[in-house]
Amino acid sequence: MGLRSLEGQSALVTGAGRGIGREIALGLAEEGMNLGLLGRHRDTLTETLRACARHGVKCVAFAADVAHPGQVKAAVNSVQRDLGRIDLLVNNAGQVDRAEVPLWEADQAQWWQVVETNLRGPFNLLRSVLPGMVERGAGRVVNLNSGFALRPDSRYTAYATSKAALLRLSDNLAESLRPHGVTVLDISPGAVATDMTAHMPMFAGMVHWGSIPYVVSTVVGAARGRFDPLHGRFLHLGQDDLEALLRDAELIRDRDARTLRLRPYGDEDPLAAYA
């Protein structure tokens, strides 16, 4: 990176105060992208803003809870006022179940808080940002998703449910966005070491973590349009060969692959048409 290949463009990154969100913001700033930063904690956002500004880009930061539509709308309006159009939206803000317990033992309020942050949050951002992208006929959205979206997990029911719903939301958006030149991607960073994953018991003692720089370079690539052929699809870093996926992009579209679909038990399954 460091080629300033995104000079003059603007991105909005949620959960930008720390972890993956902070690193993504820094990576985009290094490429010359102006930044709108959203997060719940002003102090950490300010630190990210200062670090990004050292790359000579314009940065603004707003403390907001992505689950609150009014706060999101006000923040998006402010970003657009200060930076102009939003070329890239990165929905990174997220939460995970506080305890590894079955659903009937989960804290009800915290369960819904996870779902609201991970699903309602991206919806609120999409609802506020997409009209401008659609009107211009250009824009890109990256939703930070998870492998939990693809498989059931009795220990993290809120997180897994919300991430599966987010993947379905992207799937529902993809066809309607295609004629407007707007790309949406769901990118799973894999198991990378962050404050959130460090407190998940299932990762206790883990030695070989995924690469946050690789996550950053992938999002930068998405901002450049590298992954536009995989519009509406799920990419799982650490397991996917991205070059192979790009080579097979047409086949992936033809087979309606890399999306959530019902798996019929055979051709005689009456629900096979929903696969």
N, C-alpha and C positions, 0 to 999 in steps of 0.2 A: 504494500500500500504506500501512501505518501505521494501519489502522482497527482493529487488534487483533481481527480477525474470527475468529481461531483460539484465543482465550483459553481456557485450561483444558485444551486438548488437548496431546498429546505426540507427538513425532516422533523417530525414530531415523535418523540420517544417517551413512552410511559414507563414508570418504574425506573426512572433514570438516575436516582440518587445513589444506587449501589448495585453491586453484583453485575449480572449480564447487561442490564440496561445501561449502567454507567459505561461499561466497556464498549458497547455498541455505539453510544453517543460519541465517545472519544475516537473510535475508528472512523465514524462518518465525518467528524470534524477534521481529522487528519486528511481526509479526501476533499476538504473544502466546502462541506455542506453546512449551511446555517442550521441552527437547532432550536427547536422548542422542546423544553424538558418538563415533564410532569412527574410528580411524586407526592407522597403524603408528608414528607419531612423537609422543611425548607432548608435546614442546615446542610444536609447531605446533597440536596439539589444545588445549593450554592457552591459547594465544593466541586461538583461535576461541571457546573457552568464555568467556573474559573479555569478548570483544567482544559475544557474545550476551547475557551476563548484564547488560550495561548497559541492555538493553531491559526489565529487570525480570522476566525469566522464570527458571525453575529450570533449571539445566544440569548435566549430569554428563558426564564424558569418560572413555573407557577405551581404552588402547592395545591393539590386537588386530589380528591378521592374519586377514582375512576368509576366507582359504583354509583355516584351521585350525578344524574344528568345535568342539573343546573351548574354544578362546579365544572363539569367537563365542557359544557357549551361555553361558559364564560372564558375558560382557559383557551379553547380553540379559537374563539373570536379574538382574544388578545394576541395569540400567536400569529394569526392571519393579519392582524393590524400591524404587528411589528415586523414580520418577516415576509408577508405576502402569501403567495400560494404555498400549499403543503404538497410537496412532490412524493414524499414517502411517509407513511404511518407505520410505526413499529409498536404493536400491542404487546408489551413485555410484562407489565405489572401483573403480579400473580401471588396467590397464597396457596398453602397446602394444609391438609388436616393436621391439627395440633397433636393428635395422638393416633397411634396405630391400633384402632379398635373397630369392631364391626359396627355397622350403621346404628343398630339399636342401642349401642352404648355411647354413641357420639354426642358431643355437645351440640344441641340443636342450633343455637345461635351462631356458633362458629362454623358449623357445616354450611349454613346458608351464606355466611360471610364469604367463605371460599368460593361458592358458586357465583355470588354476585360480583366478586372481584374478577374472577376468571372468565365469566361469560357476559354478564351485564356490562362490565367494564369495556371490553372490546366493542360490544354493541353500541354503547354510548359514544365511543370515539368514532366508530364507523358512521353512525347516524349524523354526526356533526361534520366529519371530514369528507365523506364520499360525495355530497352534492357538488362541492367545488371541483373535485376530480372529474366527475361525470360531465359537468358543464364544460370543462376544458378539454375533455377527451384524452386525458392522460393522468397517470398516477399509479402508485404501487403501495400495496399493503402487505406487511409481514406480520403474521400472528405467531408469537412464540408458543408452540404447542408442546406435546410430550408423548412419549411412547405409551403413557398411561391411557391415552385416548383410544388405543387400539386393542386393549385387553382389559378384562375385569380385574379388579384388585380389591379384595375385601378389607384391606387395611387403610386404604385411602379413597373411600367412596365418593367424597365430595370432589376431590381433585380429579379423579378419573372421570366422573360424570361430567364435570365442567369442561374438561379438555375434549372429551368426545363430542359434546354439544358445540364447542367452538369449531371443531373440524367440520361438523355438519353445517354450521353457519357459513363457513367459507364455501362449502360445496353448494349451498343454496344461493350464494351470491355470484358464483363464478360465471354462470351462463348469462345472467343479466348484466354483468359488468363487461363481458367480452366485447360487445359492439361499441362500448364507450372507451376502449383503450386502457382500461384499468385492470391491473394484475393483482391477484390475491394469492398468497402462498402461506401454508402452514409449515413452519420449520421447528422441528424438535432438536434442541441442542444436545440431547443425550444427557448422560450423568456427568455434570460438571460441578466443580466445587464452588458453592456459593453459601451465603449465610443460611438460605432456606434449606438446601440439601444437607448441610452440615448437621442440622437438627433432626433429620429424618432417621429413625433407628435402622431402617433397612440399609442405609449406607454406612453405618458405623463400621469403622475399620477398613473402609474401602481405600485401596492404594492407587489403582490405575483409573484416574478420572479422565473425562473427556477434555478437549482443548477449548478454552474460551476464545483464544485468538482465532481458532478455526470457525467458531460461531460468528465472530465479528466479521471475518473475511467473507463468509457466506452471505451475511446481511448486506455488506458493501456490494458484493456481486449482484445481489437482488436489486439494490438501488440502481445499479448500472444497467439493469435489464437483462443480465445474463440468464436468469431463470424464467423469463417470460414464457418460453415454450411449455413450462410446467405449470402454467396458470391453473389455480384451483386444486393443486395436488399437495400431498404430504411428503416432506423430506425429513429423513431421520439421520442426523449427523452422527458420525461414529460408526454407522453401519452401512449407510448408502455410499455408493460410488457415484458422485454427482455427475461426472463426465458420462458414465454409462446411462444414467437417467436422461441426460440431455440428448444423447444419441438415440434413445428409444422414446423420445417425447411423443412422436406421432403415434407410435404403437400404444403408449400409455393412454393417450386420448382415445384412440379407436377402441381399446378394451375397457374404457371407463375405469381405469385402474388408479390406485393410490387415493382412494376415497373410501368412505364408510358404506358398505353394502351388506345386505343380508346374504348369508351363505346357505343356499338351498341344499337339502340332503340328496337331491337327485332331480332329474328332469320331470319326474312325476310330482314333485312338490308343487302344490297349487300356488305357492308364493314365489315360485322361481322367477316370475316376471319382475319381482322387486329386487332381484339381485343386481 
